[in-house]
Amino acid sequence: MKPKLSENIINFYSKLKIEQKLPEGVEILNPYGDDEVKKVVNRFYRKYYDDNDERILVLGINPGRFGAGVTGIPFTDPVQLEKRCEIINSFDKRPELSSIFIYRMIEAYGSISGFYKKFYLSSISPLGFIKEGKNLNYYDIKALQEAVYDFMLQSLKEQLKFGIRKDVCFCLGQGKNFQFLEKLNKKHQLFNKIIPLAHPRYILQYKRKYVQDYIDEFLLKLAEI
């Protein structure tokens, strides 16, 4: 019997690790060994992905310290996890900008269950990075990007195996994240088409006055697929 999507995702996260040597001062952000994270990840994916339906992939950069780096769920901080997804957790209820935008957008989409029935949020690097106590993007240091290139590629390939559409992918981040994914895709032919969208953190940090405009743009592009 074919495993449900939830089982594949939970299994994927439980085995994540980076074995490559990273540049000096760079630490890996991997919450998946924590018991509370394991419980939350199980509840979340069994709640929204307990089927065998195909999903469209929406890719961010990599987890940060206050979102997926805490909960283990992409673009979902402890506040949204409890308030929106109704999954009680004991994490420090500190909001995270990307998560705030994503759940405002999902609310405008219609419903959380409806959104996750069609889309699957992840990141080009499913594990995050920290340097000097601050979030680090995989592309911020060339040596880091080179060190985790194979890890990121293999992670994407593995996720594509368990019910992700290959005709289209959305990329959160219209600059370096999109450029890297386009180059990766050109070489390895993972998706037929990649559609870039503004990164949620960028929107709330620099374009807060135009949040509704960005939400409308997201909904328009997501609805076209």
TAFENCOR-V676548 format. One record per run of one state. SS is the DSSP state (2 for helix, 1 for strand, 0 for the rest). FROM is the first residue (numbers start at 1). LEN is the number of residues. Records with the same first field share a line. If there is no record, write none. Layout:
BEGIN
SS=FROM-LEN + FROM-LEN
END
This chain:
BEGIN
0=1-4 + 15-11 + 30-5 + 49-6 + 63-5 + 72-6 + 84-13 + 110-2 + 126-2 + 132-2 + 137-5 + 161-3 + 173-3 + 189-5 + 198-2 + 207-1 + 224-2
2=5-10 + 35-14 + 68-4 + 78-6 + 97-13 + 112-7 + 142-19 + 176-13 + 200-7 + 208-16
1=26-4 + 55-8 + 119-7 + 128-4 + 134-3 + 164-9 + 194-4
END
